[in-house]
Amino acid sequence: LNNSRPTTHDPRICIIGAGPAGSIAALILSRAGIATTLIEQHRFPRDKVCGECLSALGIDVLRRLRFRGLPNVALLNRAILFDQTGRRTEVRLPRPMWGISRNVLDEYLLNAARAAGTKILQPARCEQIIAGENPQLRIRDLESNELQTIDADFIILADGKAALLPAPPSPTADMGLKAHFANVNAPADAIELFSARGHYGGIAPIENGLWNIAFSVPQPRVRDSRGNLDALFANIIAENIALSDQMRDASRVGEWLVSALPRFEGFSNWPMNVIPVGNAAAAVEPIGGEGMGLAMRSAELAANHLVNAIHRNIPLNIKSLQSAYRRLWRVRRFACRAAAMAVSSPRISRAAFALARTDNSLTTLALRAIGKF
Ligand SMILES: Cc1cc2nc3c(=O)[nH]c(=O)nc-3n(C[C@H](O)[C@H](O)[C@H](O)COP(=O)(O)OP(=O)(O)OC[C@H]3O[C@@H](n4cnc5c(N)ncnc54)[C@H](O)[C@@H]3O)c2cc1C
């Protein structure tokens, strides 16, 4: 057990990143009376590339933490898949998902962590982790530009990309693209997935009668657009009849956001006293709408392991945490990759639709994985 140093003072935890993973970990640790500092580089509310559908996995974490429900959440009961020719297949979600913007959700969770006693450094960027017996963080205050070094007993890495690990994951060939729209002609209780030429995307209702649109797009296609994302999206729309139909009267109400789309698994070789959570631990294909749920659940697991070790004054059981992570990510990783391939490829998607007409199995394999565990 490498992350197991007994302490002679009250343990201090530093968390890097206030996405769903970082804020949930901070909330649990602070409620348990453990001194916790959360470092976030952006001011909130801030937008983020995401499909903005929260799966039952994440909703369950919020319920266990006694959140009483978020304002204006869109309740999603169905998933509808459209191929490029407009053919549709629909499955009822085994458990509802929520449509909610990252603007609202992430600020809500951060405020809950603050109310529980978490010390928040924002806007501040962690520039370096010095792992080891006595881990330290190099933090830059983004208002004063001053650099300070903070001591911790454990560091939770929740930066959404594992960029501060000694061997960060290599980038994928895909980008995520998203914006909010008004007047989309789409159902208010469904997450919809659309095939485009060799890739895919989705539409989901969020709060205030708006819609979030998010696509996975191959990097060359984004590069070729030379920054004209409206033109890129118009081309994507033209590749799917159902999408063209639903977007006819729609108007964009927020900025386009583009970011690298991560996809990796890294449950070994964590630096001493550093615990990755959420997308810093592993990232699945976004098609299943599971990323935030996985972020929250992995943060809950990591924080509970830490609380248990600290309160009982025993070593942190890293092996137990890593095997819980493996169980969490295993099925979803394959189901979401398979679903992304099926939806992105016209040939496979034809076969998927033929199968879906008889027993729904291929699409439901992936879509039922949403919120299953
Ligand atoms: C196209 C697309 C669609 C998606 N659709 C969905 C969906 O519908 N449903 C779903 O559940 N998931 C979806 N996801 C995945 C989801 O967005 C991620 O899984 C989720 O955001 C991971 O949460 P996290 O807390 O681990 O990291 P993030 O949400 O990435 O949060 C990381 C935070 O760390 C901060 N940070 C980073 N580096 C530093 C630093 N050095 N110092 C200080 N702060 C730092 C960032 O500013 C950020 O606030 C989608 C992803 C993409 C790309």
The ligand as an SDF file (V2000), in Angstrom:
LIG
                    3D

 53 58  0  0  0  0  0  0  0  0999 V2000
  -19.0880   15.7480  -26.1910 C   0  0  0  0  0  0  0  0  0  0  0  0
  -19.2540   15.2810  -24.7650 C   0  0  0  0  0  0  0  0  0  0  0  0
  -20.5170   14.9550  -24.3080 C   0  0  0  0  0  0  0  0  0  0  0  0
  -20.6860   14.5060  -22.9950 C   0  0  0  0  0  0  0  0  0  0  0  0
  -21.9340   14.2030  -22.5600 N   0  0  0  0  0  0  0  0  0  0  0  0
  -22.1320   13.8120  -21.2840 C   0  0  0  0  0  0  0  0  0  0  0  0
  -23.4470   13.5760  -20.7730 C   0  0  0  0  0  0  0  0  0  0  0  0
  -24.4550   13.7740  -21.4430 O   0  0  0  0  0  0  0  0  0  0  0  0
  -23.5610   13.1420  -19.5060 N   0  0  0  0  0  0  0  0  0  0  0  0
  -22.4800   12.9350  -18.6940 C   0  0  0  0  0  0  0  0  0  0  0  0
  -22.6580   12.5180  -17.5500 O   0  0  0  0  0  0  0  0  0  0  0  0
  -21.2370   13.1750  -19.1400 N   0  0  0  0  0  0  0  0  0  0  0  0
  -21.0330   13.5990  -20.4080 C   0  0  0  0  0  0  0  0  0  0  0  0
  -19.7690   13.8820  -20.8500 N   0  0  0  0  0  0  0  0  0  0  0  0
  -18.6280   13.6010  -19.9550 C   0  0  0  0  0  0  0  0  0  0  0  0
  -18.5220   14.6070  -18.8110 C   0  0  0  0  0  0  0  0  0  0  0  0
  -18.4550   15.9180  -19.3290 O   0  0  0  0  0  0  0  0  0  0  0  0
  -17.2680   14.3070  -17.9820 C   0  0  0  0  0  0  0  0  0  0  0  0
  -17.1930   12.9150  -17.7480 O   0  0  0  0  0  0  0  0  0  0  0  0
  -17.3090   15.0200  -16.6410 C   0  0  0  0  0  0  0  0  0  0  0  0
  -17.2840   16.4200  -16.8220 O   0  0  0  0  0  0  0  0  0  0  0  0
  -16.1300   14.6020  -15.7720 C   0  0  0  0  0  0  0  0  0  0  0  0
  -16.1950   15.2820  -14.5460 O   0  0  0  0  0  0  0  0  0  0  0  0
  -14.8840   15.5890  -13.6990 P   0  0  0  0  0  0  0  0  0  0  0  0
  -15.3450   16.2370  -12.4530 O   0  0  0  0  0  0  0  0  0  0  0  0
  -14.0370   14.3830  -13.6190 O   0  0  0  0  0  0  0  0  0  0  0  0
  -14.0520   16.6270  -14.5730 O   0  0  0  0  0  0  0  0  0  0  0  0
  -14.4870   18.0930  -15.2520 P   0  0  0  0  0  0  0  0  0  0  0  0
  -15.9580   18.1770  -15.2520 O   0  0  0  0  0  0  0  0  0  0  0  0
  -13.7240   18.1140  -16.4670 O   0  0  0  0  0  0  0  0  0  0  0  0
  -13.9460   19.1080  -14.1680 O   0  0  0  0  0  0  0  0  0  0  0  0
  -12.5890   19.3630  -14.0210 C   0  0  0  0  0  0  0  0  0  0  0  0
  -12.4330   20.7370  -13.3560 C   0  0  0  0  0  0  0  0  0  0  0  0
  -11.0630   20.9030  -13.0240 O   0  0  0  0  0  0  0  0  0  0  0  0
  -10.6520   22.2120  -13.3360 C   0  0  0  0  0  0  0  0  0  0  0  0
   -9.2020   22.1500  -13.5520 N   0  0  0  0  0  0  0  0  0  0  0  0
   -8.5460   21.4670  -14.5210 C   0  0  0  0  0  0  0  0  0  0  0  0
   -7.2150   21.6020  -14.3880 N   0  0  0  0  0  0  0  0  0  0  0  0
   -7.0340   22.3770  -13.2860 C   0  0  0  0  0  0  0  0  0  0  0  0
   -5.8680   22.8620  -12.6160 C   0  0  0  0  0  0  0  0  0  0  0  0
   -4.6460   22.5390  -13.0420 N   0  0  0  0  0  0  0  0  0  0  0  0
   -6.0290   23.6510  -11.5330 N   0  0  0  0  0  0  0  0  0  0  0  0
   -7.2750   23.9790  -11.0910 C   0  0  0  0  0  0  0  0  0  0  0  0
   -8.4100   23.5530  -11.6770 N   0  0  0  0  0  0  0  0  0  0  0  0
   -8.2930   22.7380  -12.7550 C   0  0  0  0  0  0  0  0  0  0  0  0
  -11.4470   22.5520  -14.5870 C   0  0  0  0  0  0  0  0  0  0  0  0
  -11.5360   23.9570  -14.7490 O   0  0  0  0  0  0  0  0  0  0  0  0
  -12.7920   21.8940  -14.2710 C   0  0  0  0  0  0  0  0  0  0  0  0
  -13.6740   22.7740  -13.5940 O   0  0  0  0  0  0  0  0  0  0  0  0
  -19.5650   14.3680  -22.1380 C   0  0  0  0  0  0  0  0  0  0  0  0
  -18.2950   14.7220  -22.5950 C   0  0  0  0  0  0  0  0  0  0  0  0
  -18.1490   15.1910  -23.8880 C   0  0  0  0  0  0  0  0  0  0  0  0
  -16.7600   15.5880  -24.3460 C   0  0  0  0  0  0  0  0  0  0  0  0
  1  2  1  0
  2  3  1  0
  2 52  2  0
  3  4  2  0
  4  5  1  0
  4 50  1  0
  5  6  2  0
  6  7  1  0
  6 13  1  0
  7  8  2  0
  7  9  1  0
  9 10  1  0
 10 11  2  0
 10 12  1  0
 12 13  2  0
 13 14  1  0
 14 15  1  0
 14 50  1  0
 15 16  1  0
 16 17  1  0
 16 18  1  0
 18 19  1  0
 18 20  1  0
 20 21  1  0
 20 22  1  0
 22 23  1  0
 23 24  1  0
 24 25  2  0
 24 26  1  0
 24 27  1  0
 27 28  1  0
 28 29  2  0
 28 30  1  0
 28 31  1  0
 31 32  1  0
 32 33  1  0
 33 34  1  0
 33 48  1  0
 34 35  1  0
 35 36  1  0
 35 46  1  0
 36 37  1  0
 36 45  1  0
 37 38  2  0
 38 39  1  0
 39 40  1  0
 39 45  2  0
 40 41  1  0
 40 42  2  0
 42 43  1  0
 43 44  2  0
 44 45  1  0
 46 47  1  0
 46 48  1  0
 48 49  1  0
 50 51  2  0
 51 52  1  0
 52 53  1  0
M  END
$$$$
